[in-house]
Amino acid sequence: MNLRKNARMLGMICGGLALGAPAGLFASSASAFPLNPCPAIYYEEPFNTTHAVPQGCPPNAATQRLLQQQGQQVPRPATPAPGTPSPGATFPGTSEVTPPLPEAVRPAIASVTPTAGQISLQLVNETGTTVTYQAIGLTEQRVLRAGEAVTLRGLQVPLTVTMVRNDGGFIRAMPMAAAEAGTLSVSLNRTATLGENQRTLNVQPNGQVFAY
């Protein structure tokens, strides 16, 4: 009788240990990957210019503007302590990477003077094939056939325009003299060099134009 009772108690103890083991394992694995207090999304558009970063994070454009409006000095980014995730850091199991701004890696190809925060953009297709283009957030995708030109007016800056050759080839954007003030005129040319491939035009609020 005592042997049966002891065997039943031993089975209950072992069962409880078996049930408790996974919970402990899950708890330890969940704490192995700390959350990034300064997520990269705060340094990407549109959050970079519309949302202030959490306290303690390096200031983005929106935070700097807010501090300047309040008459406060914009702090310089401090060197993070060992083990402190930096803005845009990649953690195990993620692929989030913050790309550098175009003005940080290459010079401007042209400049234009905005009027009331707007410019006109003229595209001339000299690639010899059809190009699909889009002013992000302002127009749908449109088609520009070989040899044709188009002028888009009243485009708000900052402005990003994407351009893709329908045959998959490379594009080089070459600025041209504009006939009208406040107009950016760009010739789209074909190139066989990957390093010259420029499928994106970016116009900053100050009128500087970058291609990448």
C-alpha positions as CSV (number, residue, x, y, z in Angstrom):
1,M,0.0,0.0,0.0
2,N,2.8,2.4,0.9
3,L,4.7,1.5,-2.2
4,R,1.7,2.5,-4.4
5,K,1.3,5.8,-2.5
6,N,5.0,6.7,-2.8
7,A,4.9,5.9,-6.6
8,R,1.9,8.1,-7.1
9,M,3.5,11.0,-5.3
10,L,6.7,10.6,-7.2
11,G,4.8,10.7,-10.5
12,M,3.0,13.9,-9.5
13,I,6.3,15.6,-8.6
14,C,8.0,14.6,-11.9
15,G,4.9,15.8,-13.8
16,G,5.0,19.2,-12.1
17,L,8.7,19.5,-12.9
18,A,8.1,18.6,-16.6
19,L,5.3,21.3,-16.8
20,G,7.4,23.9,-15.2
21,A,10.5,23.5,-17.3
22,P,9.3,25.1,-20.6
23,A,7.9,28.2,-18.9
24,G,11.3,28.9,-17.4
25,L,13.1,28.3,-20.7
26,F,10.7,30.7,-22.5
27,A,11.1,33.4,-19.8
28,S,14.9,33.3,-20.1
29,S,14.9,33.3,-23.9
30,A,12.5,36.2,-24.1
31,S,14.8,38.4,-22.0
32,A,17.8,37.5,-24.2
33,F,16.9,40.1,-26.8
34,P,16.5,43.6,-25.2
35,L,14.1,46.1,-26.8
36,N,15.8,49.0,-28.6
37,P,14.7,52.2,-26.8
38,C,15.6,54.3,-29.9
39,P,14.0,52.4,-32.8
40,A,15.2,53.2,-36.3
41,I,11.8,54.3,-37.4
42,Y,12.2,57.6,-35.5
43,Y,15.1,58.4,-37.9
44,E,13.3,57.5,-41.1
45,E,10.7,59.5,-43.0
46,P,8.0,60.4,-42.3
47,F,8.7,59.9,-38.6
48,N,12.1,61.7,-38.7
49,T,10.3,65.0,-39.4
50,T,7.0,64.4,-37.7
51,H,7.6,62.5,-34.4
52,A,10.0,63.5,-31.5
53,V,12.2,60.7,-30.3
54,P,11.8,59.1,-26.8
55,Q,13.7,60.8,-24.0
56,G,17.4,59.8,-23.9
57,C,17.6,59.1,-27.6
58,P,19.8,61.1,-30.1
59,P,17.5,63.9,-31.5
60,N,16.0,63.5,-34.9
61,A,14.9,66.3,-37.2
62,A,11.5,66.7,-35.4
63,T,13.2,66.8,-32.0
64,Q,15.8,69.3,-33.0
65,R,13.1,71.6,-34.4
66,L,11.0,71.3,-31.2
67,L,14.0,72.1,-29.0
68,Q,14.9,75.1,-31.1
69,Q,11.3,76.4,-30.9
70,Q,11.5,76.1,-27.1
71,G,14.8,78.0,-27.1
72,Q,16.8,75.0,-25.9
73,Q,20.2,73.9,-27.1
74,V,20.2,70.8,-29.2
75,P,22.3,68.2,-27.4
76,R,25.1,66.4,-29.2
77,P,24.7,62.7,-29.5
78,A,26.5,61.0,-26.6
79,T,28.6,57.9,-26.9
80,P,26.4,55.0,-25.9
81,A,27.4,52.9,-23.0
82,P,28.6,49.3,-23.6
83,G,25.5,47.2,-24.3
84,T,23.3,50.2,-25.1
85,P,21.5,49.8,-28.4
86,S,22.1,52.6,-30.8
87,P,19.4,54.1,-33.2
88,G,18.8,51.7,-36.0
89,A,20.7,48.9,-34.3
90,T,20.0,45.4,-35.7
91,F,19.2,42.7,-33.3
92,P,19.3,38.9,-33.8
93,G,16.4,37.7,-35.9
94,T,15.8,41.2,-37.5
95,S,17.0,42.9,-40.7
96,E,16.3,46.5,-39.8
97,V,19.0,48.8,-41.1
98,T,18.9,52.6,-41.3
99,P,20.4,53.8,-44.6
100,P,22.5,57.0,-44.7
101,L,20.9,60.1,-46.0
102,P,21.9,60.9,-49.7
103,E,23.5,64.2,-48.7
104,A,25.8,62.3,-46.3
105,V,27.4,60.2,-49.0
106,R,27.4,62.2,-52.2
107,P,27.3,65.9,-53.4
108,A,24.3,67.6,-54.8
109,I,24.0,67.5,-58.6
110,A,22.0,70.7,-58.9
111,S,20.0,73.3,-56.9
112,V,16.6,74.9,-57.5
113,T,14.9,77.8,-55.7
114,P,11.5,76.8,-54.3
115,T,8.7,79.3,-54.4
116,A,6.4,79.1,-51.4
117,G,7.9,75.6,-50.7
118,Q,7.1,74.3,-54.2
119,I,9.0,73.7,-57.4
120,S,8.3,72.5,-61.0
121,L,10.1,69.4,-62.3
122,Q,10.8,68.8,-66.0
123,L,11.9,65.3,-67.0
124,V,13.3,64.6,-70.5
125,N,13.5,60.9,-71.5
126,E,16.7,60.3,-73.5
127,T,17.1,56.7,-72.5
128,G,15.8,55.3,-75.8
129,T,13.1,53.3,-73.9
130,T,10.0,53.9,-71.8
131,V,10.6,55.1,-68.2
132,T,8.0,54.8,-65.4
133,Y,8.3,57.6,-62.8
134,Q,6.4,58.7,-59.7
135,A,6.6,61.7,-57.3
136,I,6.2,59.9,-54.1
137,G,3.0,60.9,-52.2
138,L,2.0,63.4,-54.9
139,T,1.4,61.4,-58.1
140,E,0.6,57.8,-59.2
141,Q,3.1,55.9,-61.4
142,R,3.2,57.5,-64.8
143,V,4.8,56.5,-68.1
144,L,7.3,58.7,-70.1
145,R,8.0,57.3,-73.5
146,A,11.4,57.6,-75.3
147,G,12.1,61.1,-76.6
148,E,9.2,62.7,-74.6
149,A,9.3,65.3,-71.9
150,V,6.9,66.2,-69.1
151,T,6.7,69.0,-66.6
152,L,5.2,68.6,-63.2
153,R,4.2,71.8,-61.4
154,G,3.4,72.7,-57.9
155,L,5.4,69.9,-56.3
156,Q,6.0,70.4,-52.5
157,V,9.5,70.0,-51.2
158,P,11.1,67.9,-49.8
159,L,10.4,65.8,-52.8
160,T,11.3,62.3,-53.9
161,V,10.9,61.0,-57.5
162,T,11.6,57.5,-58.5
163,M,12.4,56.5,-62.1
164,V,12.7,53.0,-63.6
165,R,13.5,51.9,-67.2
166,N,11.0,49.4,-68.4
167,D,13.8,47.3,-69.9
168,G,15.6,47.1,-66.6
169,G,18.6,49.2,-67.7
170,F,20.4,51.9,-65.8
171,I,19.5,55.6,-65.7
172,R,21.8,58.6,-65.2
173,A,20.1,61.9,-64.3
174,M,21.7,64.9,-65.8
175,P,20.6,68.4,-64.7
176,M,19.9,70.9,-67.5
177,A,19.4,74.7,-67.6
178,A,15.8,75.5,-66.9
179,A,13.8,78.1,-68.9
180,E,11.7,79.1,-65.9
181,A,12.7,80.1,-62.3
182,G,11.8,77.6,-59.7
183,T,12.0,74.7,-62.3
184,L,14.3,71.8,-62.0
185,S,15.1,70.3,-65.5
186,V,16.6,66.9,-65.7
187,S,17.6,64.7,-68.7
188,L,17.3,61.0,-68.1
189,N,20.1,59.2,-70.0
190,R,21.0,55.5,-70.4
191,T,24.3,54.2,-68.8
192,A,25.9,50.8,-68.7
193,T,27.8,51.6,-65.5
194,L,26.2,50.4,-62.2
195,G,28.0,53.1,-60.2
196,E,26.3,55.8,-62.3
197,N,22.8,54.3,-61.9
198,Q,20.5,56.9,-60.5
199,R,16.8,55.9,-60.1
200,T,15.8,58.4,-57.4
201,L,15.8,62.2,-57.3
202,N,15.6,63.9,-53.9
203,V,15.0,67.6,-53.6
204,Q,15.6,69.1,-50.1
205,P,13.7,72.0,-48.6
206,N,16.6,74.3,-49.3
207,G,16.5,73.3,-53.0
208,Q,19.5,71.0,-53.1
209,V,19.1,68.1,-55.5
210,F,20.5,64.7,-55.0
211,A,20.5,61.6,-57.3
212,Y,21.1,58.1,-56.2
